[in-house]
Amino acid sequence: MRYLNYINGEWKKPVSGEYIENRNPHNWEEVLGEFPMSAAEDVYEAVQAAKKAFAVWKKLSFQQRASYLLKAAEYLKANLEEVGRDLTLEEGKTLVEGIGETQRAISILEYYAAEGRQPVGEVVPSANAETFLYTTRVPVGPIGLITPWNFPIAIPVWKMAPALIYGNTVVIKPAEITPKSVYHVMKAFEAAGLPAGVVNCVFGSGSVVGSEIVEHPDIKAVSFTGSNTVGLRIQERATAKGKKVQLEMGGKNPLIVLADADLNKAVNIAISGAFRSTGQKCTATSRVIVEEGIYDAFRDLLVERTKALKVGNPLEKDTFMGPAVSKTQRDGIMAMIEAGKQEATLLCGGEAPADPELANGFYVLPTIFENVSRDARIAREEIFGPVIALFKVKNYEEAVGLANDTEYGLSSAICTNNLTLAQRFVDDIEAGIVHVNSETAGAEPQVPFGGCKNSSTGSREQGKAAIEFYTQVKTVYMDRM
């Protein structure tokens, strides 16, 4: 099947007439559909539609805008199984995760619909008794969204929903290798009756579509999730043109396990955080730092349970981990594993599964290394795959020092029954997200999401914090005549 761009309320062929195949990472020979390889002209048309629609959309009440979000959520609810399955087919995460992510998108739409009834300003006492002094917020304008493949429906929705509820219009470029999930989102907004031009989706490459979104003068802000290399280029180009920029990028997330922790629970937390979604999460657990008193027991149990995980067809109910999303991604993971073999001790994994039924997929076994130096590549670089680097430390202070020894600061976790150390960890760790006795991965829509250091530009997504990026403050002085 051949899919089209969604521009100004219509499904349109790309100007180029070119399409790219969307393939199944479990079986690369299976073509799931063909999606546009759009040109700059397609982006221009989408931006013009968003600009025109903005003049009308921003004048609707919050409750009117919220009604469209709720209708889109209802569409996704009615098609939950189909959308979740399509997500699994194109991205490779398990069916449970695919359906769960779709449900998360529904929850985000419902949350921001409810935000339509929350205050957007405040009354401030004036020095002048005759002055009514207050603030309000106004939308920014057409917003450009560039979204990744690892959460192909949740991340687009967590950018689109706040953009829309606060009165902005949207032009989105989904990741090339997971386009169908955003196609379903567009279908949801179409079914909701969203006015033409309010949301526009242009499929294609980052070098063409993404660049045009960043450069176009009528795009007033750009929100991007992806690699640091691409994100920093976007920031440089967009800020030079006076645009607001929001970047969510990499992570090298630590899990600290102290000697007083529940061993079984800590191992389960490490496995889930590191290996679900094939480790392809910016919040995935990458470094596991264990206090020496329980290191050997923790390591042995971690390896035992990791070897027992089922790696295979993500549509099968008992599969724990599916394939990497693409050959390029799988090859990148394997290259980092090969580097790890030269600089650390491989405990398990480190290769593709032997099962011949998986030969046409982009599979890699969950992998664990120990005896890893602080300067090793697998200790410092984001792998974005199912790889754990294990470290042994003497105490809490050494653990936190090692955890903070990274350019990244997205998510973090600690396993301990010591309330004092748990509270210290919240203060000591250099990360935007902190978990105590839960995995580094996972985020709820009603709270801010984002990191520090090189993981983020500082602004936060989701929760009430999203209003900061998607609006501008207007201060009003109102005096009597």
VOGU-3710 file (C-alpha; in Angstrom, 3 decimals, decimal comma):
1> mrylnyinge> 0,000/0,000/0,000  1,190/3,514/-0,809  0,615/6,215/1,830  0,455/9,993/1,368  1,349/13,199/3,162  -1,364/14,926/5,190  -1,415/18,624/4,277  -4,192/21,170/4,816  -6,695/18,481/5,695  -6,019/16,389/2,588
11> wkkpvsgeyi> -3,944/13,314/1,722  -1,508/14,418/-0,959  1,113/12,790/-3,136  4,664/14,120/-2,729  5,852/16,577/-5,352  8,845/14,350/-6,024  6,690/11,343/-6,842  9,200/9,264/-4,866  8,473/6,760/-2,093  10,486/4,608/0,304
21> enrnphnwee> 9,599/1,144/1,535  8,684/0,648/5,174  10,039/-2,769/6,229  9,533/-5,154/9,117  12,685/-5,413/11,302  11,704/-8,959/12,311  11,726/-9,969/8,652  13,340/-7,356/6,425  11,908/-9,027/3,321  8,385/-8,018/4,390
31> vlgefpmsaa> 7,329/-4,622/3,017  4,731/-2,921/5,215  3,985/-0,070/2,831  5,488/2,791/0,867  5,763/6,300/2,270  6,615/9,598/0,561  10,130/10,901/0,143  8,947/14,481/0,113  10,610/17,571/-1,281  11,020/21,081/0,074
41> edvyeavqaa> 7,921/22,099/-1,898  5,795/19,727/0,190  7,092/21,290/3,388  6,432/24,775/2,023  2,816/23,857/1,295  2,408/22,361/4,766  3,874/25,418/6,479  1,638/27,757/4,508  -1,368/25,686/5,537  -0,274/25,797/9,183
51> kkafavwkkl> 0,268/29,541/9,001  -3,185/30,144/7,567  -4,881/27,826/10,056  -3,082/29,430/13,007  -5,059/32,649/12,631  -8,304/30,737/13,243  -7,131/27,967/15,589  -5,627/30,322/18,176  -8,977/32,102/18,518  -10,842/28,987/19,583
61> sfqqrasyll> -11,434/28,502/23,280  -9,302/26,018/25,174  -12,365/23,837/25,628  -13,064/23,843/21,891  -9,493/22,770/21,151  -9,697/20,148/23,899  -12,728/18,555/22,258  -10,641/17,676/19,197  -7,957/16,054/21,333  -10,574/13,927/23,083
71> kaaeylkanl> -12,082/12,845/19,771  -8,632/11,861/18,484  -8,108/9,854/21,683  -11,407/8,062/21,110  -10,327/7,110/17,586  -7,087/5,599/18,900  -9,023/3,738/21,609  -11,317/2,248/18,982  -8,299/1,130/16,939  -5,939/0,313/19,804
81> eevgrdltle> -5,051/-3,237/18,764  -4,467/-2,347/15,097  -2,334/0,699/15,860  -0,306/-1,139/18,489  0,295/-4,052/16,123  1,389/-1,753/13,308  3,783/-0,055/15,713  5,292/-3,427/16,627  5,577/-4,452/12,983  7,550/-1,363/11,979
91> egktlvegig> 9,583/-0,697/15,146  10,215/-4,162/16,551  9,212/-3,715/20,201  6,929/-6,397/21,610  3,186/-6,303/20,995  2,530/-5,601/24,671  4,837/-2,587/24,437  3,331/-1,471/21,117  -0,199/-1,507/22,508  1,037/0,044/25,743
101> etqraisile> 2,686/2,896/23,867  -0,499/3,538/21,915  -2,410/3,642/25,190  0,147/6,129/26,451  -0,562/8,361/23,451  -4,258/8,204/24,344  -3,483/9,194/27,933  -1,396/12,144/26,745  -4,234/13,434/24,553  -6,660/13,121/27,468
111> yyaaegrqpv> -4,252/14,829/29,853  -3,753/17,863/27,630  -7,444/18,084/26,901  -7,891/18,453/30,662  -5,143/21,106/30,722  -7,540/23,212/28,659  -9,327/24,038/31,923  -6,243/25,078/33,871  -5,062/28,659/34,550  -2,663/30,182/32,016
121> gevvpsanae> -1,690/33,303/33,903  -1,814/35,092/37,219  -2,970/38,349/38,764  -0,114/40,359/40,287  -0,584/43,260/42,729  0,399/46,568/41,130  2,093/49,509/42,825  -0,726/51,592/41,375  -4,088/51,057/43,085  -5,860/51,890/39,823
131> tflyttrvpv> -4,019/49,235/37,770  -5,243/45,710/37,153  -1,960/43,861/36,470  -1,954/40,314/35,169  -0,223/37,861/32,863  -1,615/35,551/30,230  -0,074/33,227/27,669  -0,366/33,226/23,902  0,610/30,582/21,350  3,905/30,844/19,481
141> gpiglitpwn> 2,659/30,060/15,966  3,318/27,194/13,551  5,546/24,648/15,300  7,935/22,241/13,561  8,213/18,792/15,140  10,955/16,310/14,221  10,361/12,992/15,951  12,347/9,743/16,415  11,669/6,107/15,624  11,990/4,559/19,084
151> fpiaipvwkm> 8,655/5,858/20,418  6,948/6,463/17,078  3,513/7,337/18,460  4,090/8,473/22,056  6,717/11,130/21,333  4,862/12,683/18,370  1,715/12,896/20,494  3,486/14,290/23,541  4,753/17,096/21,319  1,560/17,614/19,316
161> apaliygntv> -0,959/17,564/22,153  0,473/20,500/24,155  1,261/22,412/20,969  -2,374/22,146/19,922  -4,101/22,774/23,246  -2,156/26,020/23,682  -3,254/27,265/20,262  -0,352/26,451/17,936  -0,500/24,664/14,610  1,865/21,855/13,645
171> vikpaeitpk> 4,052/20,539/10,846  5,546/17,189/11,801  8,254/15,093/10,174  8,214/11,532/11,519  11,235/9,253/11,468  11,753/7,642/8,055  11,805/4,073/9,358  8,639/4,228/11,506  6,185/6,379/9,547  2,975/4,398/9,962
181> svyhvmkafe> 2,527/5,191/13,648  2,267/8,917/12,875  0,026/8,093/9,911  -2,391/6,652/12,484  -2,160/9,853/14,527  -3,058/11,879/11,442  -5,994/9,563/10,809  -7,104/10,160/14,392  -7,058/13,940/13,983  -8,792/13,655/10,632
191> aaglpagvvn> -11,524/11,538/12,221  -11,785/14,117/15,011  -12,657/16,764/12,406  -9,685/18,980/13,165  -9,819/22,100/10,942  -7,704/21,939/7,788  -4,086/22,994/8,240  -3,962/22,708/12,015  -1,905/19,506/11,796  0,233/18,647/8,799
201> cvfgsgsvvg> 2,483/15,637/8,289  5,270/15,503/5,710  7,087/12,185/5,378  10,657/12,096/4,152  14,311/12,487/5,013  15,814/14,666/7,675  18,215/16,216/5,185  15,345/17,511/3,047  12,124/17,688/5,068  13,768/18,257/8,442
211> seivehpdik> 16,073/20,936/7,082  13,230/22,813/5,424  11,219/22,774/8,647  14,177/24,181/10,574  14,951/26,847/7,975  11,453/28,012/7,004  10,824/31,529/8,366  7,163/30,827/9,167  8,049/27,993/11,554  8,379/29,819/14,863
221> avsftgsntv> 9,669/26,988/17,057  11,234/23,556/16,597  10,981/20,601/18,955  13,347/17,718/18,244  14,046/14,350/19,839  17,013/12,346/18,580  20,775/12,193/18,535  23,062/14,856/19,956  24,836/15,313/16,634  21,647/16,166/14,745
231> glriqerata> 20,101/18,075/17,627  23,005/20,464/18,023  23,000/21,205/14,289  19,290/21,984/14,483  19,845/24,230/17,483  22,567/26,196/15,736  20,546/26,743/12,572  17,193/27,444/14,219  18,436/29,832/16,892  20,333/31,780/14,234
241> kgkkvqlemg> 16,920/32,516/12,750  15,413/33,527/16,090  13,322/30,394/16,625  12,580/28,742/19,928  14,306/25,337/20,099  13,639/22,350/22,305  15,994/19,368/22,184  15,769/16,000/23,906  18,823/13,916/23,083  21,038/11,185/24,502
251> gknplivlad> 21,498/9,419/27,792  23,977/7,111/29,525  21,704/6,286/32,388  23,043/4,732/35,614  21,369/2,313/37,999  23,057/2,163/41,405  22,452/-0,967/43,483  23,481/-0,649/47,128  24,278/-3,616/49,373  21,020/-3,316/51,327
261> adlnkavnia> 18,820/-3,552/48,218  16,390/-6,381/47,516  18,553/-8,467/45,170  15,744/-10,051/43,155  13,944/-6,776/42,646  17,149/-4,953/41,725  18,003/-7,554/39,066  14,515/-7,319/37,591  14,775/-3,526/37,531  18,112/-3,725/35,699
271> isgafrstgq> 16,824/-6,204/33,108  13,644/-4,287/32,389  15,404/-0,935/32,205  18,201/-2,178/29,967  16,602/-4,718/27,650  12,945/-3,853/27,034  12,435/-2,234/23,634  15,837/-3,750/22,788  17,458/-1,008/24,849  16,405/1,547/22,243
281> kctatsrviv> 15,320/4,211/24,717  17,075/7,415/25,649  16,144/6,523/29,246  17,364/2,897/29,055  19,674/1,609/31,771  23,184/1,520/30,325  25,467/1,398/33,367  24,749/-0,739/36,436  26,869/0,269/39,435  26,830/-2,282/42,260
291> eegiydafrd> 28,218/-2,054/45,780  30,944/-4,663/46,288  29,223/-6,511/49,144  26,588/-7,940/46,773  28,355/-7,558/43,440  29,070/-11,239/42,782  25,580/-12,381/43,748  23,960/-9,615/41,723  26,127/-10,307/38,662  25,476/-14,041/38,698
301> llvertkalk> 21,705/-13,643/39,049  21,635/-10,913/36,385  23,481/-13,116/33,892  21,335/-16,155/34,702  18,068/-14,283/34,152  19,344/-12,474/31,075  20,250/-15,753/29,399  16,713/-17,001/30,067  15,024/-14,096/28,255  13,207/-14,989/25,059
311> vgnplekdtf> 14,469/-13,001/22,087  12,310/-13,386/19,007  9,224/-12,439/17,026  7,765/-9,438/18,879  4,214/-10,491/17,997  4,507/-13,676/20,068  3,135/-13,354/23,590  6,100/-14,818/25,443  8,756/-12,725/23,662  10,640/-10,389/25,995
321> mgpavsktqr> 12,797/-8,612/23,404  12,366/-8,118/19,670  14,799/-6,936/16,994  16,630/-3,677/16,586  14,680/-1,273/14,404  16,912/-1,515/11,307  20,075/-3,012/9,883  21,910/0,256/10,440  20,868/0,315/14,081  21,745/-3,352/14,618
331> dgimamieag> 25,145/-2,890/12,977  25,854/0,114/15,193  25,023/-1,888/18,311  27,242/-4,757/17,178  30,113/-2,370/16,464  29,921/-1,077/20,045  29,773/-4,641/21,361  32,917/-5,508/19,382  34,615/-2,477/20,921  33,490/-3,716/24,328
341> kqeatllcgg> 35,056/-7,116/23,725  38,420/-5,377/23,339  38,137/-3,289/26,495  36,069/-5,339/28,986  34,965/-8,877/29,896  31,932/-10,251/28,057  29,616/-12,164/30,413  26,799/-13,030/28,014  25,285/-12,120/24,669  27,432/-10,164/22,263
351> eapadpelan> 26,101/-11,788/19,107  23,006/-12,499/17,027  20,677/-15,333/18,095  21,428/-18,736/16,548  17,751/-19,419/15,755  17,489/-19,646/11,920  13,920/-18,319/12,088  15,380/-14,972/13,155  17,988/-14,809/10,394  16,029/-12,248/8,367
361> gfyvlptife> 15,634/-9,937/11,350  17,921/-7,382/12,954  18,468/-9,288/16,171  21,135/-9,051/18,840  21,195/-10,890/22,137  21,038/-8,929/25,412  24,637/-8,314/26,386  26,475/-7,771/29,678  30,088/-6,683/30,249  32,101/-6,400/33,450
371> nvsrdariar> 35,603/-5,149/34,271  34,748/-1,990/32,374  37,053/1,000/32,790  35,636/4,493/33,159  37,240/5,491/29,858  35,929/2,569/27,814  33,677/3,443/24,887  30,875/1,277/26,267  31,120/3,248/29,515  30,945/6,674/27,909
381> eeifgpvial> 29,079/6,511/24,579  25,363/5,994/24,120  24,855/2,554/22,570  21,055/2,652/22,169  20,906/-1,114/22,348  20,578/-3,988/24,852  23,986/-3,634/26,495  24,839/-3,330/30,195  28,228/-2,216/31,519  28,662/-3,539/35,066
391> fkvknyeeav> 30,767/-1,712/37,646  31,833/-2,680/41,179  32,211/0,126/43,735  33,118/0,308/47,415  30,337/2,575/48,684  27,609/5,107/47,921  30,035/7,996/47,395  32,051/6,125/44,779  28,836/4,989/43,082  27,481/8,511/42,695
401> glandteygl> 30,828/9,826/41,501  30,884/7,177/38,787  27,222/7,751/37,900  27,880/11,462/37,389  31,010/10,850/35,315  29,278/11,341/31,974  28,375/14,131/29,574  24,740/13,064/29,823  22,151/13,653/32,521  18,781/12,308/31,477
411> ssaictnnlt> 17,586/9,564/33,821  18,972/7,743/36,850  17,952/5,176/39,458  19,018/3,731/42,784  17,991/0,536/44,565  18,230/0,815/48,327  16,197/0,454/51,519  18,199/3,267/53,129  15,915/6,289/53,162  18,754/8,664/53,986
421> laqrfvddie> 20,850/7,544/51,016  17,806/7,611/48,752  17,202/11,232/49,689  20,886/12,056/49,253  20,809/10,463/45,816  17,999/12,765/44,713  20,230/15,729/45,616  23,557/14,304/44,437  22,728/12,809/41,053  23,129/15,002/37,963
431> agivhvnset> 20,018/13,973/36,043  16,666/15,429/35,136  14,760/12,276/36,118  15,402/10,310/39,305  13,976/6,895/40,233  14,203/5,242/43,625  13,674/1,463/43,492  12,347/1,574/39,930  13,971/1,436/36,501  15,510/4,382/34,681
441> agaepqvpfg> 13,092/3,986/31,758  9,491/5,124/31,938  7,792/8,507/32,241  4,261/9,585/33,081  2,587/12,331/31,006  1,502/14,534/33,913  5,059/15,358/35,034  7,970/17,095/33,275  10,325/15,041/31,135  13,863/16,093/30,291
451> gcknsstgsr> 17,510/15,996/31,257  20,488/18,161/32,097  24,033/18,475/30,754  24,179/17,251/27,121  20,890/15,375/27,293  18,655/18,407/26,864  18,486/22,108/26,169  16,900/22,564/29,575  13,260/23,074/28,671  10,919/20,275/29,687
461> eqgkaaiefy> 8,345/18,272/27,809  5,074/16,860/29,165  3,232/17,883/32,307  2,457/21,487/33,065  6,018/22,401/32,098  5,159/22,027/28,396  3,388/25,376/28,473  6,763/27,124/28,764  7,886/26,069/25,292  4,580/26,220/23,448
471> tqvktvymdr> 3,497/29,668/24,639  4,812/33,156/25,274  3,970/35,266/28,306  2,032/38,486/27,775  1,925/40,988/30,652  -1,107/43,268/30,773  -1,451/46,624/32,572  -5,083/47,692/32,636  -5,941/51,111/34,083  -9,247/52,848/34,545
481> m> -10,119/55,852/32,419
//
